Amino acid sequence: ADNHDIISLKLFQLTVERTPEEEKRDREVFLPVVDNLKLPGLESPLEPMSGLALFLIVFFSLVALVFAIVIGVIVYNKWQEQSRKHFY
């Protein structure tokens, strides 16, 4: 048996014919509100990164890449050294 939590429900009534007076009166009923609702077309545009932020990202990425290459070379040399040792 699985337990599932219902987080929210979104209900729409498709065939509703109401007068403008009824819509004004019952507006709260027909406009569902969800605190964490994100509509697909209403995302806020991302702000472009500043030059300093872009420089720091590239710089630290290159430092991490060089660090990984150095570690890889050290591990490879140790592995080669271990594979050459034979007891005859």
N, C-alpha and C positions, 0 to 999 in steps of 0.2 A: 504494500500500500504506500502510495506517495502522498506527501503533504504538499499542497500548493497554496500560496497566499494570493488573494486577489488584491492587487495594489490599487487599481482604479478601474472604473467603468466609464465608457464614453457612449452615450446613447443619443440617437437622433430620431426624430419623427419626420418622415419624409413627406407625408401628405397632410399638410396642415394649411387650412385656409382660415385666416383670422383677419379681423378688421384691424386697422392701425391702432385703435383704442385698446383692443385686447392685447396687442403686441406690446404696447407701452406698459400696460398693467402687469403682464406676465413675462416680462423680459428676463427676470432672474431665473425663471423656470426653464427657458429655452436656451440660455447661454451657459453651458457647463463650464465649470471652473476646476482646473487641476493645477496644483501648485508647481509640479515639476514637468509640465507639458512643454515640449519643444516641437513646434511645427516645422516641417521640412523646408519650407521656403522662407522662413523668417529668421534665419541665422544672422547674427551680426557679422559684418565683414571684418576680416582679420586685419589688424594694423601691421604695416610693414615693419620689419626689424630695423633697428638702428644700425649704423655702421659699426659701432663698437660691439654690439651683441653678435653681429655676423662675424666680425673678426675673431672674437673670443671663441665662438663655436668652431670655426675653421681651425684656429690655432690649437685648441685642445684636442680636436679630432686628429690633427696631424701628430701631436705629441703622443697620443694614445696609439696611433698606428705605428710610429717608430718604436715605441716601447714594446708593442706586441711582436714586431719583427725581431728586435734584439732578443727578447725572451725565446722566440722560436729558434733563432740561430744557436743560442746557448743550449737549449734542449736537444736540438739536432746534433750538435757537436758531442754532447755527453752520450747520446744514443749511439753515435758512430764509434766513440771510444769504447763503450761497453761491448759493442758487437765485434770489435777487433780482438778483444782479450779472449784467447783460447788457452786452455790448459793441455799441453801435449806431453 
